[in-house]
Amino acid sequence: MTLVRRALAALAGATALVLLAATPAVADPGPPPNSMASLGDSITRGFNACGWYVDCTSRSFSTGDYSTVNSHYLRIRAVNPTIQGRNLNDARSGAKSADMYGQAGTAVGQGVGYVTMLIGANDACTSSESTMTPVATYRANIDSALARLRAGLPNARVLLVSVPDIYRLWYVGKGSGSARTAWSTFGICQSMLANPTSTAQADVDRRARVRQRVVDFNTQLAQACAAYGSNCDFDDNAVFNYPFALSQVSTWDYFHPNTSGQAVLASVSYANGFGW
């Protein structure tokens, strides 16, 4: 019996080690940061949230200072006033994952203590399905940016926000004549939004493949963040899974979040981040 107990104890110990090795590092929030920067595309720039086809950085879910949105910056400022005025928006409208290395370099030069990254909508939302960014390329771009952040800002916390579900946008907007007109007139996200009312199998399958590409991007974000270590947190697909409504997107393009959409984005992403 003693030998059996010893064998069971050894097996339990070995199993525990395997489980520990397989479990990704738990994000370490540390103290609230006193500076932050946001990386990403037009969503992070607050594009179309306050005016006709303009960036509205004050309404950014991440670094904006518009009270109605209640951004990450304002939430952090409420518990650490020393961050006042140190909210830097390094995102660029039209950016793709390939641009994250450069934006990461900007954040490193700014010496910030907290970085948010939301990128991938433009990698999936292209003129056609064939021009979407390959998953392996997307991952390589994310890894490159994260490596630059880790080397230049080893103590900074990094939040990776999941790419929103653009299939949901098609679903809630396809019945709106205004949305369909905007998507067609401005050539918005045609990989997903072309022929929005079509029920032809080819269009049904195309939409499913584009959605899967976004799912795959988010899988890569989760894996890249886990590899980064405890200073990185992924939102566990909270933004992707949020069932946003058409009323939360701009009526100028029926694509970008409006002020209420930015507010929801801020709330959902912050609640599933470091939680200062």
Secondary structure as UniProt FT lines:
FT   HELIX           2..22
FT   STRAND          36..40
FT   TURN            42..48
FT   TURN            52..53
FT   HELIX           57..59
FT   TURN            61..63
FT   TURN            67..69
FT   HELIX           72..79
FT   HELIX           81..83
FT   TURN            84..85
FT   STRAND          87..89
FT   TURN            93..94
FT   HELIX           97..99
FT   HELIX           100..110
FT   STRAND          114..118
FT   HELIX           121..124
FT   HELIX           129..131
FT   HELIX           135..152
FT   TURN            154..155
FT   STRAND          157..160
FT   HELIX           166..173
FT   TURN            174..175
FT   HELIX           177..185
FT   TURN            186..189
FT   HELIX           190..193
FT   TURN            196..197
FT   HELIX           201..228
FT   TURN            230..231
FT   STRAND          232..234
FT   TURN            236..237
FT   HELIX           238..241
FT   HELIX           246..248
FT   TURN            251..253
FT   HELIX           259..271
FT   TURN            272..274
//
